[in-house]
């Protein structure tokens, strides 16, 4: 099993391609060629076709590996599976002696609206952290770390707040409002992107906000707008944003976005 195949260096890609084509290899430091007969399972979170276009991944290696692809949708698109995944992770922690914790329905509801840029690994990390902070307890929405509560527009006391604290990638009107073009708003007034026209004159809530999540939401909004304007062409979107193509590709990976902005 080869994990994160999309991050292989060009030199390693050549070596792996040779093994797949010739079914033989030499050990490090050895001079004897060894024949092999193995099935390769590879995984990656990257868009390999996009990396081929960017010259970062070999096309011939891609077709060697892409014999039977299995696409696993990101966690943000499987909100209905979240409760089962949380239960499975909790059972695993309890079975390995690393604590036990349960999540109340209101906490699960908040997490179902979080975009999960780190996918299942981030979820497992969160459940383990909650097991340490709240051993043998039931965690409610108010007990969740600020970044997760911010994704749902909730503050620590569970009340609703205004759009500025929506997390990156959250599927809400605060991030992707079809009636407003963020690129037009920024071109007209760079400060316009930070607040909506329907927000109060002082949008800052008394309880405070998660600034990191707020800034990330603005960045995601601009990335989506640029991709829409460029019809999904990364190079053109990068030009609109004043970024290099590789920098934009990394930002899309960071926020779990594809070239369509989803």
N, C-alpha and C positions, 0 to 999 in steps of 0.2 A: 504494500500500500504506500503510495507516494502522495503525501499531503502538500498542499500549496504548490502544485506543479507550475502555476503561473508565475511564481517568483524565482524559478530556476535561472541561473546566469546563462548567457549565450554559450559559454564553454561547456557547461554541464548539459545543456540541451543537445549539443552535438554528441556528447558521449552517450547520453540516453538513447538518442536516435540510432546510434550504431548498435547498441545492445538489442533494441527492438527489431532492427532490420536483419542483423547477422546472428542474433541469439547466442552471442558469445561475449566474453569480457575478460579483463585481466585484473587481478587484485592489486590494490595499492602497494607498490614496492615489488610486485611479482613480475615474472616474465613468461608465465605459462598462461596460455589462452584456455579458458574454461567454457565449455558449452553449457547452455542453460535452457530450460523449458519451463517458463513461468507465465502466469497470467498477471497482468499489471492492472491495478485499480488506482486511479489517480483522482485527486480532488483539488478544487480551487474555488476561491470566492471571487476571482477576477473574471472579466469578460475576455476570454482568450481571442475571440475574433477581433475585438477592438485592439488588443495588444499586438495582433498580427499586423493590423493596419498601421500601428505606431512603430513597427519594426522591433518590438520587444519580445516577440515569441515566433518561433519557426513554424511556418505553415505546414511543412512536411511532417514535423513532429506532431502537430495538432491532429492531422488526419490519421496518423498512426495510433494516437491515443483515443480518438473520438469514434471508436468502432461502435460502442453501445452506450450512448450518453444517457445519464439519469439526472434530470434537473430537479434540484431540491429548492422549492420556493423559500425565500427568506422568512424569518420568524414573523416579521411585521405583516406578512400576507397570510399567516396561519393563526390569527387571533383565537379562533375556536379551539385550537389545540393547546393553548397556553395552560389551562387548568390541569390537563393530563400531564403535560411536561413538568409543571411545578410539582405535582404529586410524585412523579417518577424520580425527579431530582431529590426531593425531600426524603423519599424512601431510601435512595442510594446513600445519602448523607447519614441517615439514621443507621443503616446497615453497616456502614464503615466506621461508626463511632464518632462522627464529626458533628453531632448535634441533631436536634429535631425541631422543626418549626412548621406552622400551618399558616395559610393565608386566608383571610376573610374574603367573602365575595366582593366587598367594595375595593379591596386592594387588588384583586385579580382584574376587576373591571378597569381600574386605572392602568394597570400594566398592559392590558389588551389594546390600549390606545397609544402606547409608547412605540416609537419606530424601530427599536432594537438594532442599532447599527452594528453591534457586536454579535448578533444572532444568538444561538443557543449557548455559546460560551459565556456571553454576558449575563444571560438568565441564570446559568449555573453559578456564576460568581455572585450574583445578587442573592440567590437563595442561601448560599453558604454564608454570606455576610449577615443575612437576617438571622440565620441559625446561631451565629455567634452573639449578635446583639440582643436577640429575643429568644433565648433557649426555652424549649418546651412551652412556647406561647403562641397565641394567634395574632398575626400581624394585620393591622388595619391600614387603610389608605393613609391616614395621618402619620403612620410609623415609617412609611417609605422614605428613602433618601430624596432630597429636594429635586434632583434631575428627573426622577420618575413622576413625582407629583406634578412638576412643571409641565410635563408632556400632556397632561390632561387639563391644564389650566387650574389645577388645585393648589392651594397653599397648605401649610402644615396643619391648619385647623379644619381642612376639608372643604372650605367654602370655595366658590367659583371666583376666578379673577379674570381680568381682561386679557386680550390676545397677546400682549408682549411676552408672556412667559411660556408660549407654546414651544415645545422642543423641536429640534431639527427633524425634519421628515415627517412630523405628525400630519395625519390626513385631516386637516381642519382648515376652515376658511382663513385662519390667521396665517397659514403658510402658503396655501395654494388657492387664492381667490380668483376665479375665472373672469370676474368682471373688471379686474384691475390688472394692468400690465406693469409689473415692478420696474421693468427697464425704462418705460416711459416716465414713470414717477421719478426715478433716479436721475434721468437725463434732464428733467425739468427742475428738480430740486433734490440734491443729494440727501437732504435731511428727511425727505418725505417718506423714505422707506422705513424709518424707525417707528412711525406711528400711523395709524389709520385715520381716515377722515372722520369716522364716527366715534373716535376715542375721545374721552374727556380731555380738557386742557391739561390736566395733571394725571397722566395714566399710571403713575408709579403707585402701587398699592402700599398701604401702611405696613403690611406684613413683610414687604420686601419681595424681591424676585430672584430667580436663578439667572444671573447675568450671562453665564456661559451658554445656557440653553437659549436665552433670548437672542444673543448674537448669532448662535448657530442657526436659529430659525430664519433670521434675516439672510444669512449666507445661502441657505438652502433655497429660499425664495428667489434669490438672484440667479442661482445656478439653474433652477428650473426655467426661469424666464429666458435666460440666454440660450439654453438648449432648445426651447420652443421656437425662439426667433431663428436659430440656426438649423432648424429641422433635424435635430439630433446629430449634426456633424460636430464632433468634438473640436476639431481645429478651428472652425468658424466661431463656435461658442467661446473658445479660449481667447480669440481676438476681441470679441465683444467685451469680455471681462478684463482684458489687459493681462492675461496670464499666458504662460507657456502651456502647450498641449499636455505635457507630462504632469504639470502641476494641477491642471484641471482634472485629469484622469485620477490623480491621487485624491483630490477632494471628492469626486464622485464615489470612489471606493470608501472613503471615510464616512460618508453619509448614507452609504448603501443605495445610491441612485444609479440608474442605467442611463443610456443615451436619450431615452424618451423623457427622463426626469422623474420616473416613477421609482 
